[in-house]
Amino acid sequence: MKYILAHDLGTSGNKATLYSEEGAQIASATVAYPSRFFNGTWAEQEPEDWWRAVCDSTRALLAQADVAPSEIAVVSLSGQMMGCTPVDKVGRALRPSILYCDQRATREADALLEKISMRDFYAVCGHRVSASYTLEKLMWLREHEPEIFRQTHKTLCAKDYINARLTGVLATDFSDASGTNAFDLNTFAWSEKILAFAGIDGDLFPKAVNSATIIGEITSEVARETGLAAGTPVAAGGGDGSAAGVGVG
């Protein structure tokens, strides 16, 4: 029998769930991780804590359900959206991830609104200009942590960071891309117009694909850490808000 392994990287922890091919829930396991709230409106998490939670919950789940690694047909993740996790060329996090609820980038949001109206911005991105989103956080990073910004190869959302650790591939899906404030919902591409207003190079964002796209496979090194079989396919997955919408029909 084959199973689907799903992970949900939430704000307070990672929930791993095993499903049959027909969609029946078989078992689940949750591992918590901390958040750091400071400076009044700032919020961060350590990407390494996400990775530890994914590894630990995967091993616990396979043991609990008595399922062999070879029986996992595919791994897919959902996760918290709108964060900013700058990584280098090999996908290593350069600093703690700035969470969706972090509001440090209010001045950057105001600067964007000096160049484009809220209505015109919404027509491109489907969101308002706000410090909550990835683009404004990336603008803050450029101004306040220039050395980190200089080293940044891509900015990733939570589940994309884990996918990069699992497969070595830096990618995102359309739903998480839509939560960056840099994605054009009319063309399903990074918006050159919005990026120009922000003064941000579009190459800092990863390739965006459909959520069901297989982006890579579990590497041999990761197989030892997670207990999964090398070569297991990994799907792009989706942002938790969008996945929840699908889940409730």
Disulfide bonds with the S-S distance in Angstrom:
none
